[in-house]
Amino acid sequence: MEKSAKKRIYLSSPTMHGDEQRFVAEAFDTNWVAPLGPNVNNFETEIAAYTGCGYAAALSAGTAAIHLGLKLLGVEQGDVVFVSSLTFSASCNPIVYEKATPVLIDSEPDTWNMSPEALERAFEKYPAPKAVVVVHLYGTPAKMDEIMRICERHNVPVLEDAAESLGATYGGKQTGTFGRVGVYSFNGNKIITTSGGGMLVSADEALVKEARMLSTQARDPARHYQHSKIGYNYRMSNVDAGIGRGQLMHLDEHIRLKKAIYQQYRQAFADIEEISMNPLNAAGDANNWLSCMTIREGSSVTPDMVMDALDAQNIESRPIWKPMHLQPVFASYDFFGHNESGVSVSEDIFNRGVCLPSDIKNTAEDMDTVIGIVRGLFRK
């Protein structure tokens, strides 16, 4: 059978349940299809209640939320902002939007997230950054106790990029609620989706009110159109928020299914010494958004071989994020490694890693197919 004729097995695609249509239909029935409306207000309230964040502002994208979060923390031209290197570029791009300087921080091997050791070294050279952006990679919580202690000692606010980790907890507390500002993403491949969209959250009500104002073109409270600040068209639509409300009702179910996928891969590859699954934080509870594997250095099997074998059967996989300090656009910025010398932890993970199909609609047969292909490569 040709690849094109085979069923497509996805990395992580949207899963709709029907509740989404009810809220969207309500938006159409009441003619609330423009930005703002009851779904937006209720989605914010429901996210705030689920996460315990305090207050939330529904926005057009997670990237928009990071951008506004940086502005709320006072990031301006010439400021330094520390940010995880092993992440998607959307974690770093908004720093440059504000003409600030990203300083890239390596991962540690225990969770693949920001290294407290590398962070300490960065503070030695740059004692007064404006903010620290911590990413919870692939839904696994970072070492937030250590990171928060370091940042509090230096009196520097934390922006949590929890785009991939909605529903994950650390010490029983939701990711996205440790820092001064938190960010979630509802992109199509995330654990819940609004087709696009994001959320800025904070325990500080004034910050969230400011985010809402900036996200609606920064209109002053006047009858006429008056603007005292530069604003942005970053607000989530009432239709998209309706999708999000329906999705949020199933978040715990999605997490349960994601966890089952991770455990199935871990058990299936337990006897192959060359394979390790992405590590989890023992002090937290991951949402297992994506299940990833690394291949031991020196193996005859490479990540490209795994991805090529899966692709030949119409199965989607993906490399680990290429670290930002290796990206041409960020190559000139300072980087602090977890180790004093040698290949950085994040580069090593990128070199040896693969994101495996983690779609919660995968059937038992789909999972057996993926696992069989991967295992077959290591039996040759």
C-alpha positions in Angstrom: 0.0 0.0 0.0 1.3 3.4 -0.9 2.0 5.9 1.9 -0.7 8.3 0.6 -3.3 5.5 0.9 -2.5 4.6 4.5 -4.4 6.1 7.4 -2.6 9.2 8.7 -1.4 8.9 12.3 -0.8 12.3 13.8 1.6 13.7 16.3 -1.1 15.7 18.2 -4.2 16.9 16.4 -7.4 18.5 17.8 -10.0 16.3 19.4 -13.5 17.6 19.4 -16.3 16.3 21.6 -19.5 18.2 20.7 -19.6 20.5 23.7 -17.6 23.0 21.7 -20.4 23.2 19.1 -23.0 24.1 21.8 -21.0 27.1 22.9 -20.2 28.2 19.3 -23.9 27.8 18.3 -24.8 30.0 21.3 -22.4 32.6 20.0 -24.1 32.5 16.6 -27.6 32.4 17.9 -27.0 35.5 20.0 -24.9 37.2 17.3 -21.9 37.4 19.5 -19.4 36.5 16.7 -17.2 39.5 17.0 -14.3 39.8 19.5 -15.4 39.7 23.2 -18.7 38.4 24.5 -20.0 35.9 27.1 -17.8 33.0 26.0 -14.7 35.1 26.4 -15.7 36.2 29.9 -16.7 32.7 30.9 -13.6 31.1 29.4 -11.4 33.4 31.4 -13.4 32.7 34.6 -13.2 28.9 34.0 -9.5 28.9 33.3 -8.9 30.9 36.4 -11.0 28.5 38.5 -9.3 25.4 37.0 -5.7 26.6 37.5 -6.2 28.8 40.6 -4.3 31.5 38.8 -6.5 34.4 40.1 -7.3 36.3 36.9 -7.0 35.5 33.2 -7.1 37.4 29.9 -8.1 35.4 26.7 -5.9 36.4 23.8 -5.4 35.6 20.1 -2.3 33.4 20.7 0.2 32.2 23.3 2.8 34.4 21.6 0.6 37.4 22.1 0.3 36.5 25.8 4.1 36.3 26.1 4.5 39.6 24.4 2.0 41.4 26.6 3.4 39.6 29.7 6.9 41.1 28.9 5.4 44.5 28.5 3.5 44.2 31.8 6.8 43.3 33.5 8.3 46.5 32.1 10.6 45.0 29.4 11.9 47.7 27.2 14.7 48.3 24.6 18.1 47.4 25.9 16.8 45.2 28.8 18.1 41.7 29.3 15.7 38.8 29.6 16.7 35.3 30.5 14.9 32.6 28.6 15.0 28.8 28.2 17.0 27.8 25.1 15.3 24.4 24.5 11.9 25.7 23.3 9.9 26.9 20.3 11.0 30.3 19.0 7.7 31.9 20.2 9.2 31.9 23.7 12.0 34.2 22.5 10.6 36.3 19.6 8.5 38.7 21.8 11.7 39.6 23.7 13.1 40.9 20.4 9.8 42.6 19.5 10.6 44.9 22.4 14.2 45.4 21.3 15.4 43.7 24.5 18.2 41.2 24.6 17.5 37.5 25.1 20.1 35.6 27.1 19.6 31.8 26.5 19.7 29.4 29.4 20.5 25.7 29.0 18.4 22.7 30.1 19.2 20.3 32.9 18.9 16.6 32.2 16.4 15.7 35.0 13.4 17.4 33.3 14.9 19.0 30.1 13.8 22.4 31.5 15.8 25.5 32.5 18.9 24.6 34.5 19.1 26.3 37.9 22.9 26.0 37.7 23.1 27.7 34.3 20.6 30.3 35.6 22.9 31.1 38.5 25.9 31.6 36.1 23.8 33.9 34.0 23.1 36.1 37.0 26.8 36.3 37.8 27.3 38.0 34.4 24.0 39.8 34.2 22.9 40.7 37.8 19.9 42.7 36.8 17.8 41.1 34.0 14.3 42.5 33.6 12.6 39.1 33.6 13.1 35.4 33.5 11.0 33.3 31.0 10.8 29.7 32.1 9.3 27.1 29.8 7.7 23.8 30.9 8.8 21.7 28.0 6.5 19.1 26.5 4.2 19.4 29.5 6.8 18.5 32.2 7.1 21.0 35.1 10.5 22.8 35.5 12.3 22.8 38.9 10.2 25.7 40.1 11.3 25.7 43.7 14.9 26.2 42.8 14.2 28.6 39.9 11.8 30.8 42.0 14.3 30.9 44.9 17.1 32.2 42.6 14.8 34.8 41.0 13.4 36.0 44.3 16.9 36.4 45.7 17.7 38.6 42.7 14.3 40.3 42.9 13.6 39.5 39.2 10.0 38.5 38.1 9.3 35.2 36.4 7.1 34.8 33.3 6.1 31.1 33.0 5.7 29.9 29.4 3.2 27.1 30.2 2.0 26.9 26.6 2.6 23.2 26.6 1.8 22.3 30.2 -1.8 23.4 31.0 -3.1 21.0 33.7 0.4 19.9 34.8 1.3 20.6 38.4 4.4 21.0 40.5 4.1 20.3 44.2 0.3 20.2 43.7 0.2 23.7 42.2 -0.7 24.4 38.5 2.1 25.4 36.1 1.6 28.9 35.0 0.8 30.1 38.5 4.2 30.4 40.1 5.5 33.5 38.3 4.2 37.0 38.2 2.7 36.2 34.8 1.8 32.9 33.2 0.9 32.0 29.7 -1.1 29.1 28.1 -1.5 28.2 24.4 -4.5 26.8 22.7 -2.9 26.2 19.3 -4.4 23.3 17.3 -1.8 20.8 18.5 -2.0 21.6 22.3 -3.8 19.6 24.9 -6.9 21.7 24.4 -7.5 24.1 21.6 -9.5 27.1 20.5 -8.1 26.5 16.9 -5.7 29.2 17.9 -5.5 31.4 20.9 -3.8 31.8 24.3 -4.3 33.0 27.8 -2.4 35.4 30.1 -2.9 34.7 33.8 -1.7 36.3 37.0 -2.7 36.6 40.7 -2.4 40.4 40.1 -5.7 41.7 39.0 -4.3 45.0 37.9 -1.8 43.3 35.5 -4.6 41.3 33.9 -6.8 44.4 33.5 -3.9 46.1 31.8 -3.4 43.1 29.5 -7.0 43.3 28.5 -6.8 47.0 27.7 -3.6 46.7 25.7 -5.0 43.7 23.8 -8.0 45.8 22.6 -5.9 48.6 21.0 -5.4 50.4 24.3 -8.5 52.5 24.1 -9.0 55.0 26.9 -12.3 55.0 28.8 -13.8 57.8 26.7 -16.8 58.1 24.5 -14.6 59.0 21.5 -11.7 56.9 20.3 -8.7 58.1 22.4 -5.4 56.3 23.0 -2.7 57.2 25.5 -0.7 54.0 24.9 0.3 51.8 21.9 -2.2 48.9 21.8 -2.5 45.6 20.0 -5.3 43.6 18.4 -4.7 40.6 20.6 -8.1 39.7 22.0 -9.6 36.3 21.6 -12.9 36.1 19.6 -16.2 35.0 21.3 -16.4 32.1 18.8 -12.9 30.8 19.6 -13.6 31.1 23.3 -16.7 29.0 22.9 -14.5 26.2 21.4 -12.1 26.6 24.4 -15.0 26.3 26.9 -16.1 23.0 25.4 -12.5 21.8 25.3 -11.8 22.7 28.9 -14.6 20.4 30.0 -12.5 17.5 28.7 -9.0 18.6 29.8 -8.7 16.0 32.6 -9.7 13.3 30.1 -7.1 14.5 27.6 -4.4 14.4 30.3 -5.4 10.9 31.3 -5.1 9.7 27.7 -1.8 11.5 27.2 -0.4 9.8 30.3 -1.5 6.4 29.0 0.3 7.0 25.7 3.5 7.9 27.5 3.3 4.9 29.8 2.6 2.6 26.8 5.7 3.8 25.0 7.8 3.5 28.2 6.7 -0.1 28.8 7.1 -1.0 25.1 10.7 0.2 24.9 11.8 -0.8 28.4 13.9 -3.7 27.1 15.7 -1.6 24.5 18.7 -0.2 26.3 19.3 2.4 23.6 16.0 4.1 24.1 15.1 6.5 27.0 11.7 8.3 27.3 11.7 12.0 28.2 12.2 12.3 31.9 9.4 13.5 34.3 9.7 15.7 37.3 9.3 13.5 40.5 8.1 16.7 42.3 5.4 17.3 39.8 2.7 15.8 37.6 3.2 16.2 33.9 0.4 16.5 31.4 2.5 14.4 28.9 1.5 16.6 26.0 4.1 15.0 23.8 5.9 11.7 24.5 9.5 11.9 23.4 12.4 9.4 23.2 16.1 9.8 23.0 18.5 7.3 21.5 21.8 6.5 23.2 24.8 8.0 21.6 26.7 5.5 19.4 23.6 3.5 18.5 23.3 2.4 14.9 19.8 3.9 14.8 19.5 7.6 14.5 16.5 10.0 15.1 16.3 10.6 11.3 16.0 6.9 10.7 13.1 6.7 13.2 11.3 9.6 11.6 11.9 8.4 8.1 10.6 4.9 9.0 7.4 6.4 10.5 7.0 8.9 7.7 7.1 6.0 5.1 4.0 4.6 6.8 2.2 8.0 6.9 2.9 8.5 10.6 3.8 12.0 11.9 6.7 12.5 14.2 9.0 15.5 14.8 12.5 16.4 16.0 13.0 17.8 19.5 12.9 21.6 19.4 16.2 22.9 18.0 17.7 25.0 20.9 17.5 28.7 20.4 21.2 29.2 20.9 21.7 27.1 17.7 19.2 29.0 15.7 20.7 31.5 13.1 18.5 34.3 14.3 19.6 34.0 17.9 23.2 32.7 17.4 24.7 36.1 18.4 23.1 36.2 21.8 24.8 34.9 25.0 24.2 31.4 26.1 24.8 29.7 29.5 25.2 26.0 29.6 24.4 23.5 32.3 27.9 22.0 32.0 31.0 24.0 32.2 32.2 22.6 28.9 31.3 20.2 26.1 28.0 19.8 24.3 25.2 21.5 26.0 22.4 19.5 27.6 19.8 21.0 25.2 21.9 20.4 22.1 22.5 16.8 23.2 18.7 16.2 23.6 18.1 17.8 20.2 20.7 15.6 18.6 19.3 12.4 20.0 15.6 13.0 20.4 12.3 12.3 18.6 8.8 13.4 19.4 6.6 10.4 19.0 2.9 10.3 17.9 0.9 11.4 21.0 -2.6 12.0 19.5 -5.3 10.9 22.0 -7.4 9.6 19.1 -4.7 6.9 18.4 -6.3 3.5 18.5 -4.6 0.4 20.1 -3.8 -0.6 16.5 -2.2 2.8 15.8 0.0 2.5 18.9 1.0 -1.1 18.0 1.9 0.1 14.5 4.1 2.9 15.8 5.8 0.8 18.5 6.4 -2.0 16.0 8.1 0.2 13.5 10.4 1.7 16.2 11.2 -1.7 17.8 11.9 -3.1 14.3 14.7 -0.6 13.7 16.5 -1.7 16.9 16.2 -5.4 16.0 18.1 -5.1 12.8 
